[in-house]
Amino acid sequence: MAAKTDPSARGKRWRPPTLVVWSFTQLALFLWLLVQMLGVGVVLAIVRRRFHWGAFGLGLATMLVAVAAAGAAFMLAPESLYSWREALLWSVALGGMTVAGFVVGAAGRRVGFWECLLATVIVLLLAYLQLAKGFDVVFGLGPSDSQAYLDYLVATPPGVRFFGSMWDRMLGLFGMIGFLLAVFGGSLGFLLLSEGRFDGSFKFEIAIGLKHLLHGRHGMVSVTAIVAVLGVALGVAALVAVTAVMSGYQEDIQSKILSTNAHFVVQKYGIDFTEYESVVKEGLKHPQVLAASPFTFNEAMLATGERGVGVLIKGVDPKRAGLVTGIDANLCERFSVADGCTYHAAASGPHLPELMAVEDGLPAVVVGSELMKKLGLPVGAPVTLTTPIGIAGARGNAPKRMEFRIGGVFRSGMHDFDARLLYLDLNASQRLMGLGEAVNGVEFRVRDPETVELVAIDIYRAVGRYPYKTLDWRELNGGIFSALKYQKIVMFLVLTFIIIVAAFNIASTLFMAVVEKSREIGVLKSMGARDASVMKIFVFEGFMVGGCGTALGLALGLAVCLAIAEAGISIAADVYMVESLHVRLKVAEVLLTAVAAIIISHLATIFPAINAARQRPVDAMRYE
């Protein structure tokens, strides 16, 4: 008996959903995916018995061992690897996350998305507990959080002491990258060990992938694929160029800071640092210390007639200062506003004692080039320095004034130093600041500035610890270097989104290929092709697109770097502290960019490849 039809439905055709309905549907799917990522997906996988507990346990154990090994490598790094310990920490930890994902994929014979997510969350919680409080404090095995550490005079969490104030953000970044690498490792484990034995061969998968990629009627060589390749190339090129410029900028600032400042200083709490020569003597016993010199440092007002300028004054020993800092190399033999600074010939000998010599009863000051332009005075002109009110010994609370003459000019190339800093003889600065025989500290130069922390700790112990303290060049300029470091990380992450957007093009292209080749997939599976073999075909196609984009992007990025280096682009020194852009290509950063692009391209192929592998031969060929 024929089924009855609703008369009102006669003559009506099916209409596709409106744009509004489609948009809300996509938004709902995105929100559902977000909810699953927040933990619901793990719960659903457990309830539906799709969660492999054995693979999860092995992956979690591998992650914990890797993170513990990374922490041990960071804390116990020998002196030869001390400057590389942060890179060692990230390499061991992230490499361990990748291996853990591989273990999950191999043991569970699946990508192990939810297993990797839960294991990563647990590792992050344990790491946060250790860095925020310390297990010794949490379990009552060590000092309480209220107990101050003598070396720091304040109670600080382990994360702050070892990794700085941004440690929690860096931990979150590690969790995000570590999870993605775990999924990457899980996909490799499933592809290579899905049958319980290692199968790294691509016997027919490469041939089929290349045929589909290059010769198929609806092959991947299409507008969509070309856009994906160009997207990856642009992202890689932008990353290579930006990281090279920022590395050059960072090294330029570092070299200029080290040419003006010492590698580390020893200071004393209070204003009675009169035993500085014994500290110098004790410090020079260390085999890594090259030179040491006392100094004073304060603010003052420099006056010329009716004009006054705020300056930073540094009192130094003219005979020893050039051994600790690069002041001798920065001195100008001739200086004019029009022609700028002409440096002394290299290795022509120390010139600071000569420039600071007393003439006509007036001690001399050496002024920065930008400050000299601002003053508009010739070398030899008299100036007056006035100390701030309230310096002990300067006639009570009244400011103290002293007459000086401009003995010379220096140019460090860093605008902040050249515009505000001036040098004067140590004895004259002690009289000006009312210090008597005391100084503000002793500065040291070491053989390797990258391992200065170890030397500073040894000197700190040698001089008797409290009331002394040490500050190295990173701590003295912590704001600058921290800003540059985090700015570089943020720029890398932001520009990585260009590659991620291109990876979506790869994924969409593969999804369309899966739909178009459903019959071929059914034929392959009916002939005995395994799920892993079908996945390998589509993973290979995505790898080819990502690999071509990466290679093109590296070539384009290197060309951009060469163009910037040849152009000699000038920038505003009063804003960026240096006068021009410098390019510094680092092999590690270029390799990191290439590896990141390849991994992102691979991750984009996982879900289309899984979708293809899950197709059954009957369903694939039913409507053919």
C-alpha positions in Angstrom: 0.0 0.0 0.0 1.5 3.3 -1.1 2.3 5.8 1.6 0.1 8.8 1.8 1.6 12.1 1.0 0.8 15.4 2.7 -1.1 17.5 0.1 0.4 20.7 1.4 3.8 19.4 0.7 3.1 18.7 -3.0 5.0 20.9 -5.4 7.4 22.2 -2.8 11.1 21.8 -3.5 13.9 21.4 -0.9 15.6 24.6 -0.1 19.1 24.9 1.3 19.4 26.6 4.7 19.8 30.3 4.7 23.2 32.0 5.4 22.1 32.9 8.9 21.2 29.3 9.7 24.5 28.1 8.3 26.5 30.7 10.2 24.8 29.8 13.5 25.4 26.1 12.8 29.2 26.7 12.3 29.3 28.8 15.4 27.6 26.0 17.4 30.1 23.5 16.1 33.0 25.7 17.0 31.6 26.2 20.5 31.0 22.5 20.9 34.6 21.8 19.9 35.8 24.4 22.4 33.7 22.8 25.2 35.2 19.4 24.3 38.7 20.9 24.5 37.9 22.2 28.0 37.4 18.6 29.3 34.1 17.4 28.1 35.7 15.5 25.2 37.9 13.5 27.6 34.8 12.6 29.7 32.9 11.6 26.6 35.8 9.5 25.4 35.9 7.7 28.8 32.1 7.2 28.9 32.0 5.8 25.4 35.0 3.6 26.2 37.1 5.2 23.5 39.8 6.2 26.0 42.9 3.9 26.1 44.0 3.9 29.7 47.2 1.9 29.0 48.4 4.4 26.3 47.5 7.3 28.6 49.5 5.9 31.5 52.5 5.3 29.3 52.3 8.7 27.8 51.9 10.4 31.2 54.9 8.6 32.6 57.0 9.6 29.6 55.9 13.2 29.9 56.8 13.3 33.6 60.2 11.8 33.0 60.9 14.2 30.2 59.9 17.3 32.2 61.9 16.1 35.2 64.9 15.5 33.0 64.6 18.9 31.4 64.5 20.5 34.9 67.5 18.5 36.0 69.4 19.6 32.8 68.5 23.2 33.5 69.6 23.1 37.2 72.6 20.9 36.8 74.0 22.2 33.5 77.8 22.3 33.5 79.6 25.5 33.0 80.4 24.7 29.3 76.6 24.4 28.7 75.4 27.1 31.1 74.6 29.7 28.4 72.6 27.0 26.5 70.6 25.8 29.5 67.4 27.5 28.6 67.5 26.1 25.1 68.3 22.7 26.6 65.3 23.0 28.9 62.9 23.7 26.0 64.5 21.1 23.7 64.4 18.2 26.3 60.9 19.1 27.5 59.3 19.5 24.1 61.2 16.5 22.6 59.9 14.5 25.5 56.3 15.6 24.8 56.7 14.4 21.2 58.1 11.1 22.3 55.2 10.7 24.8 52.7 11.3 22.0 54.5 8.7 19.9 54.2 6.2 22.8 50.5 7.0 23.1 49.9 6.5 19.4 51.9 3.2 19.2 50.4 1.7 22.4 46.8 2.8 21.7 47.0 2.3 17.9 45.3 5.6 17.5 46.3 9.3 17.4 45.4 9.5 21.0 44.1 13.1 21.0 42.2 12.9 24.3 44.9 10.8 26.0 47.5 13.4 25.1 45.3 16.2 26.3 44.6 14.7 29.7 48.3 13.8 30.2 49.4 17.3 29.3 46.9 18.9 31.7 48.2 16.7 34.6 51.8 17.6 33.8 51.0 21.3 33.7 49.2 21.2 37.0 52.2 19.4 38.7 54.7 21.8 37.1 52.6 24.8 38.2 52.5 23.5 41.8 56.3 23.0 41.8 57.0 26.5 40.3 54.4 28.4 42.3 55.1 26.9 45.8 57.6 24.0 45.5 56.8 20.4 46.6 58.9 20.8 49.7 56.7 23.6 50.9 53.4 22.0 49.8 54.3 18.7 51.7 55.9 20.5 54.6 59.4 19.2 53.8 61.1 22.6 53.5 60.9 26.3 54.7 57.5 28.0 54.7 56.6 30.5 52.0 56.8 33.3 54.6 60.5 32.6 55.3 62.7 35.0 53.4 65.6 33.7 51.4 68.8 35.6 52.5 70.2 35.8 49.0 67.1 37.6 47.7 65.9 39.3 50.9 62.3 38.4 49.9 60.3 35.2 49.6 59.9 34.5 45.9 58.3 31.4 44.2 60.7 29.0 42.5 59.3 30.0 39.1 60.2 33.6 39.6 63.7 32.8 40.9 64.5 30.5 37.9 62.5 31.9 35.0 61.5 35.4 35.9 58.1 37.1 36.6 56.6 35.7 33.3 57.1 32.1 34.3 53.4 31.3 34.4 52.8 32.6 30.9 55.8 30.6 29.7 54.4 27.5 31.3 51.1 28.0 29.5 53.0 28.4 26.2 54.9 25.2 27.0 51.6 23.4 27.6 50.1 24.6 24.3 53.1 23.7 22.2 53.7 20.5 24.1 50.2 19.3 23.5 50.4 20.0 19.7 53.8 18.1 19.6 52.2 15.2 21.5 49.4 15.0 18.9 52.1 15.2 16.2 54.0 12.3 17.9 50.8 10.4 18.3 50.0 10.6 14.6 53.5 9.3 13.8 53.1 6.5 16.3 49.8 5.4 14.7 51.1 5.7 11.2 54.3 3.7 11.8 53.1 1.2 14.5 49.4 0.7 13.8 49.8 -3.0 13.3 51.9 -3.6 16.4 55.1 -3.6 14.4 57.2 -0.9 12.9 56.3 -0.1 9.3 58.2 2.9 7.9 57.8 2.0 4.3 55.7 3.9 1.8 55.5 1.2 -0.8 52.5 2.4 -2.8 51.4 5.4 -0.8 53.9 7.7 -2.4 53.1 6.6 -5.9 49.4 7.1 -5.3 49.9 10.4 -3.6 52.1 11.8 -6.3 49.7 10.7 -9.0 46.8 12.3 -7.2 48.9 15.4 -6.4 50.2 16.0 -10.0 48.3 14.1 -12.6 44.7 13.7 -11.3 41.9 15.4 -13.0 41.0 17.1 -9.8 44.5 16.9 -8.3 45.9 19.0 -5.6 47.6 21.2 -8.1 44.8 23.7 -8.1 44.1 27.2 -7.0 43.4 26.1 -3.4 46.7 24.2 -3.2 48.7 27.0 -4.8 47.2 29.4 -2.2 48.1 27.0 0.6 51.7 26.8 -0.7 52.0 30.6 -1.0 50.4 31.0 2.5 53.0 28.7 4.1 55.8 30.4 2.1 54.7 33.9 3.2 54.4 32.8 6.8 57.9 31.2 6.8 59.5 34.1 5.0 58.0 36.6 7.5 59.2 34.5 10.4 62.7 34.2 9.1 63.0 37.9 8.3 61.4 39.1 11.6 63.4 36.8 13.8 66.7 37.7 12.0 66.0 41.4 12.4 65.0 41.1 16.1 68.1 38.9 16.8 70.3 41.5 15.2 68.6 44.3 17.2 69.0 42.4 20.4 72.7 41.6 19.8 73.3 45.2 18.8 71.8 46.5 22.0 73.7 43.8 24.1 77.0 44.7 22.5 76.5 48.4 23.1 75.4 47.8 26.7 78.5 45.6 27.4 80.8 48.3 25.9 79.5 50.8 28.5 78.7 48.6 31.5 80.7 46.0 33.3 79.7 42.3 33.2 78.7 42.4 36.9 79.0 44.6 39.9 79.4 44.0 43.7 77.5 46.5 45.9 77.0 46.9 49.6 73.9 47.7 51.5 74.4 51.1 53.1 76.8 54.0 52.2 80.0 52.8 53.9 81.6 50.8 51.1 85.2 51.8 51.9 86.8 48.4 51.8 86.4 48.1 48.0 90.1 47.4 47.4 89.8 44.2 49.4 86.8 43.2 47.3 88.8 44.0 44.1 91.7 41.9 45.4 89.4 39.0 46.3 87.6 39.1 42.9 90.8 39.1 40.9 91.7 35.7 42.4 89.0 34.1 40.4 90.3 32.5 37.2 87.4 33.9 35.1 87.8 37.5 36.3 89.8 39.7 33.9 89.7 43.1 35.6 87.9 45.0 38.4 87.5 48.7 39.2 85.6 50.7 41.8 82.9 53.2 40.7 80.3 55.7 41.9 77.0 56.4 40.2 74.4 59.1 40.8 72.2 61.7 39.2 73.2 65.4 38.9 72.3 68.6 37.2 74.8 69.9 34.5 74.7 73.7 34.1 76.2 75.9 31.4 75.3 79.5 32.0 71.5 79.7 32.3 70.9 76.2 30.9 70.6 73.1 32.9 70.4 69.4 31.9 69.8 66.3 34.0 72.6 63.8 33.6 73.9 60.5 35.1 77.4 60.8 36.4 79.7 57.8 36.8 82.9 58.2 38.7 85.7 55.8 37.6 89.3 55.1 38.1 90.8 56.3 34.8 93.6 53.7 34.8 91.3 50.7 35.4 88.0 51.7 33.9 89.1 50.8 30.3 90.0 47.3 31.4 86.5 46.6 32.7 84.4 48.4 30.1 84.8 49.4 26.5 85.0 53.1 27.3 88.5 53.5 25.7 87.2 52.1 22.4 84.3 54.6 22.5 86.4 57.7 23.0 86.4 60.2 20.2 89.7 61.5 18.9 87.9 64.4 17.2 84.3 65.5 17.5 82.1 68.0 15.7 78.3 68.4 15.3 78.7 68.2 11.6 81.1 65.3 11.2 80.3 63.4 14.3 82.8 61.2 16.2 86.1 60.0 14.9 87.4 57.2 17.0 91.0 56.6 18.0 92.9 54.0 16.1 92.5 50.5 17.4 95.0 49.4 20.1 96.4 52.9 20.3 96.5 52.7 24.1 94.3 54.0 26.9 93.3 57.6 26.5 91.0 58.0 29.5 93.7 59.1 32.0 94.8 61.7 29.6 91.3 63.1 29.0 90.5 63.2 32.8 93.7 65.0 33.8 93.3 68.1 35.9 94.1 71.4 34.1 94.0 74.9 35.6 92.7 73.4 38.8 89.6 72.0 37.1 88.9 68.2 37.0 87.6 66.9 33.6 84.4 65.1 32.5 83.9 63.0 29.4 80.5 63.7 27.9 78.3 61.6 25.6 78.1 62.6 21.9 74.4 63.3 21.9 74.7 65.4 25.1 77.6 67.3 23.6 75.4 68.2 20.6 72.7 69.4 23.0 75.1 71.5 25.0 76.7 73.1 21.9 80.0 73.6 23.7 83.5 72.9 22.5 85.9 70.5 24.3 87.6 72.4 27.2 84.5 74.5 28.0 83.7 74.9 31.7 80.5 73.3 33.2 79.0 73.0 36.6 77.7 69.9 38.2 75.2 70.1 41.0 74.2 67.1 43.1 70.5 66.5 44.2 69.4 67.7 47.6 69.8 65.3 50.5 73.1 63.5 49.7 74.8 62.7 53.0 77.9 64.8 53.6 77.1 67.5 51.0 76.7 70.3 53.6 73.7 68.8 55.3 70.7 68.7 53.0 72.0 71.4 50.7 73.1 70.6 47.1 76.8 70.7 46.4 78.3 72.3 43.3 81.6 71.7 41.6 83.2 73.2 38.6 84.5 70.9 35.8 85.7 71.2 32.2 84.8 69.1 29.2 87.8 66.9 28.7 86.6 64.7 25.9 83.6 63.0 24.1 82.6 59.4 23.9 80.1 57.7 21.6 78.7 54.2 22.5 76.1 54.1 19.7 73.3 53.7 22.2 71.3 56.8 22.4 70.3 56.7 26.1 73.9 56.5 27.2 75.2 59.1 24.7 72.4 61.6 25.7 72.6 61.4 29.5 75.8 59.8 30.7 79.1 61.4 31.6 82.3 60.1 33.2 84.5 61.8 35.8 87.4 60.9 38.0 86.6 58.7 41.0 88.2 61.1 43.5 86.2 64.1 42.1 83.0 62.2 42.1 83.5 61.2 45.8 84.0 64.8 46.7 81.0 65.9 44.6 78.6 63.3 46.2 80.0 63.6 49.7 81.0 60.0 49.9 84.4 60.5 51.5 86.4 57.4 50.9 83.4 55.2 50.0 82.2 54.1 46.6 78.9 52.7 45.3 80.3 49.4 44.1 83.0 47.5 42.3 82.5 46.4 38.7 84.1 43.3 37.1 84.9 42.0 33.6 84.8 38.2 33.0 86.0 36.0 30.2 82.5 34.8 29.1 79.6 37.2 29.7 77.1 34.3 29.1 78.3 32.5 32.3 78.6 35.6 34.4 76.0 34.3 36.9 78.3 31.5 38.0 81.2 33.9 38.5 79.1 36.4 40.4 77.9 33.6 42.8 81.5 32.6 43.5 82.6 36.2 44.1 79.5 36.7 46.3 80.6 33.8 48.5 84.2 34.8 48.5 83.5 38.3 49.9 81.4 37.0 52.7 77.8 37.2 51.4 75.7 39.8 53.3 75.9 42.8 53.4 77.1 42.5 49.8 75.1 41.8 46.8 75.9 41.1 43.1 74.1 42.3 40.0 75.1 41.0 36.5 74.5 42.8 33.2 71.2 41.0 32.6 69.9 42.1 36.0 71.1 45.6 35.5 69.3 45.8 32.2 66.5 43.3 32.9 63.7 45.5 31.6 65.3 45.9 28.2 66.3 42.3 27.7 63.0 40.9 29.1 61.0 43.1 26.8 63.1 42.1 23.8 62.8 38.4 24.7 59.0 38.4 25.2 58.5 40.6 22.2 60.4 38.2 20.0 58.3 35.3 21.3 55.0 37.1 20.8 56.1 38.1 17.3 57.0 34.5 16.4 53.6 33.3 17.7 51.6 36.0 15.9 53.4 35.4 12.6 52.9 31.7 13.0 49.2 32.3 12.5 50.0 33.0 8.9 51.2 29.4 8.6 48.2 28.2 10.5 45.7 30.0 8.2 47.6 28.4 5.2 47.3 25.0 7.0 43.5 25.4 7.0 43.7 25.7 3.3 45.7 22.4 3.3 43.0 20.8 5.4 40.1 22.0 3.3 41.8 20.8 0.1 42.4 17.4 1.6 38.8 17.2 2.9 37.6 17.9 -0.7 40.0 15.3 -2.0 38.6 12.7 0.4 35.1 13.4 -0.8 36.1 13.3 -4.5 38.2 10.1 -4.1 35.8 8.2 -1.9 35.4 5.5 -4.6 39.1 5.1 -5.0 39.5 4.8 -1.2 36.8 2.1 -1.2 38.6 0.2 -3.9 41.9 0.4 -2.0 40.4 -0.8 1.3 38.6 -3.7 -0.5 41.9 -4.8 -1.9 43.4 -5.0 1.7 44.8 -1.5 2.3 45.1 -0.8 6.0 43.8 2.4 7.6 47.4 3.5 8.2 48.1 3.1 4.5 45.2 5.3 3.5 46.3 7.9 6.1 49.8 7.9 4.7 48.6 8.8 1.3 46.9 12.0 2.5 49.5 12.8 5.0 52.1 12.6 2.2 50.1 15.0 0.0 49.8 17.5 2.8 53.5 17.1 3.6 54.4 17.9 0.0 52.3 21.1 0.0 53.8 22.1 3.4 57.3 21.2 2.3 57.1 23.1 -0.9 55.8 26.2 0.9 58.5 25.9 3.6 61.3 25.6 1.0 59.9 28.6 -0.9 59.5 30.6 2.2 63.0 29.9 3.4 64.4 31.1 0.1 62.2 34.2 0.2 63.0 35.0 3.8 66.8 34.7 3.2 66.5 37.0 0.2 64.6 39.6 2.4 67.3 39.4 5.1 70.0 40.0 2.5 68.0 43.0 1.1 67.6 44.5 4.6 71.3 44.0 5.4 72.4 45.7 2.1 69.9 48.6 2.5 71.3 49.7 5.8 67.9 51.0 7.1 68.2 53.8 9.6 65.8 54.1 12.6 65.1 56.7 15.2 67.8 56.3 17.8 65.8 58.2 20.5 63.0 55.7 20.2 64.7 52.4 19.4 68.0 53.2 21.2 70.2 52.2 18.2 70.6 54.0 14.9 70.1 51.3 12.3 68.7 47.8 11.8 71.1 44.9 11.9 70.3 41.4 10.6 71.6 38.3 12.5 70.6 35.0 10.9 70.8 32.1 13.4 70.8 28.6 12.1 68.8 27.4 15.1 66.1 29.9 14.5 65.9 29.2 10.8 65.6 25.5 11.5 63.0 26.1 14.2 60.9 28.1 11.7 61.2 25.3 9.1 60.3 22.6 11.6 57.4 24.6 13.0 56.0 25.0 9.4 56.3 21.3 8.6 54.7 20.2 11.9 51.8 22.6 11.5 51.3 21.4 7.9 51.3 17.8 9.2 48.8 18.5 11.9 46.5 20.0 9.3 46.5 16.6 7.5 45.6 14.5 10.5 41.8 14.9 10.6 41.2 14.6 6.8 43.4 11.5 6.7 41.5 10.0 9.7 38.3 10.7 7.9 39.5 8.9 4.8 40.8 6.0 6.8 37.5 5.5 8.6 35.5 5.1 5.4 34.2 1.6 4.8 34.5 0.1 1.3 30.7 -0.6 1.2 29.8 3.0 2.1 32.4 4.4 -0.3 31.1 2.6 -3.3 27.4 2.4 -2.5 26.4 5.3 -4.7 29.0 4.8 -7.4 
